[in-house]
Amino acid sequence: MPRLSSSVSGAVRTFSFWIANGSVGLPLLEGIDYSCIFREPSALEQTYAIFANVLELDEHGLVTNAKYAERRAAQFILQYVTGKAAEPPFEDWEVCLYDPPPQNCR
């Protein structure tokens, strides 16, 4: 059964670490307290959706644009916290919230 590549897993893990320790999106979010996204689940959900939607892989499953995906997610956080619009504006595919997978037990 296919699984996420270690590159994708590492990108998501690293992004999660930076979100949790307050260092995501530097220098864009330097000095911005974005802790409010932890109290608003839909804001955190949208942040991760943008990161995942923007992430690109090569033919071997290696992430090719982790810093750009992080930056777009950070732009959403900045927009959410300060009202400053992302530049360029988000496209529909970047902010799409896809349905979750079925809740099957394995």
C-alpha positions as CSV (number, residue, x, y, z in Angstrom):
1,M,0.0,0.0,0.0
2,P,1.5,3.4,-0.9
3,R,2.4,5.7,1.9
4,L,3.5,9.3,2.2
5,S,7.2,9.7,1.3
6,S,9.6,10.4,4.1
7,S,10.1,13.8,2.5
8,V,6.4,14.7,2.8
9,S,6.3,13.3,6.4
10,G,9.4,15.3,7.3
11,A,7.9,18.5,5.7
12,V,4.7,18.1,7.7
13,R,6.5,17.3,10.9
14,T,8.9,20.3,10.6
15,F,6.0,22.6,9.7
16,S,4.1,21.4,12.8
17,F,7.2,21.9,15.0
18,W,7.5,25.5,13.7
19,I,3.8,26.2,14.2
20,A,3.9,24.9,17.7
21,N,7.1,26.7,18.9
22,G,6.1,30.1,17.3
23,S,8.8,30.2,14.6
24,V,6.8,29.4,11.5
25,G,7.1,31.8,8.6
26,L,10.1,33.8,9.8
27,P,10.8,36.6,9.0
28,L,7.3,37.3,7.8
29,L,5.7,36.6,11.2
30,E,8.6,38.0,13.3
31,G,7.1,39.6,16.4
32,I,3.5,38.5,15.5
33,D,1.7,36.6,18.3
34,Y,-0.3,34.1,16.4
35,S,-1.3,31.9,19.4
36,C,-4.9,32.8,18.7
37,I,-5.0,30.1,15.9
38,F,-4.6,27.5,18.6
39,R,-7.9,28.6,20.1
40,E,-9.7,28.8,16.8
41,P,-9.6,25.3,15.2
42,S,-10.8,26.5,11.8
43,A,-7.9,28.9,11.6
44,L,-5.4,26.1,12.3
45,E,-7.2,23.8,10.0
46,Q,-7.0,26.4,7.2
47,T,-3.3,27.0,7.9
48,Y,-2.5,23.3,7.4
49,A,-4.8,23.0,4.4
50,I,-2.9,25.8,2.7
51,F,0.5,24.2,3.5
52,A,-0.7,20.8,2.2
53,N,-2.4,22.2,-0.9
54,V,0.7,24.3,-1.9
55,L,3.2,21.5,-1.3
56,E,4.7,20.1,-4.5
57,L,6.4,16.8,-5.1
58,D,8.8,15.6,-7.8
59,E,8.4,12.2,-9.5
60,H,10.1,10.5,-6.6
61,G,7.8,11.9,-4.0
62,L,10.4,14.4,-2.7
63,V,9.1,17.8,-1.6
64,T,10.3,20.6,-3.9
65,N,8.8,23.7,-2.3
66,A,8.5,23.3,1.4
67,K,9.6,26.9,2.2
68,Y,7.1,28.4,-0.3
69,A,4.3,26.2,1.2
70,E,5.3,27.4,4.6
71,R,5.3,31.1,3.4
72,R,1.8,30.8,1.9
73,A,0.6,29.3,5.2
74,A,2.3,32.1,7.1
75,Q,0.7,34.6,4.9
76,F,-2.7,33.2,5.9
77,I,-1.7,33.4,9.6
78,L,-0.7,37.1,9.1
79,Q,-3.9,37.8,7.3
80,Y,-5.9,36.1,10.0
81,V,-4.2,37.9,12.9
82,T,-3.6,41.4,11.4
83,G,-6.0,41.7,8.5
84,K,-3.1,42.3,6.1
85,A,-4.1,40.6,2.8
86,A,-1.8,37.9,1.3
87,E,0.2,38.9,-1.7
88,P,-0.5,37.5,-4.1
89,P,-4.1,36.8,-3.0
90,F,-5.0,33.2,-2.3
91,E,-6.4,31.2,-5.2
92,D,-9.3,28.9,-4.6
93,W,-7.2,25.7,-4.9
94,E,-4.8,27.0,-2.2
95,V,-7.5,27.4,0.5
96,C,-9.7,24.4,-0.5
97,L,-10.8,22.3,2.5
98,Y,-11.1,18.7,1.2
99,D,-13.4,16.1,2.8
100,P,-11.8,13.9,5.4
101,P,-11.2,10.2,4.6
102,P,-13.8,7.7,5.9
103,Q,-13.4,6.8,9.6
104,N,-12.6,3.1,9.0
105,C,-11.0,1.0,11.7
106,R,-8.0,-1.0,10.6
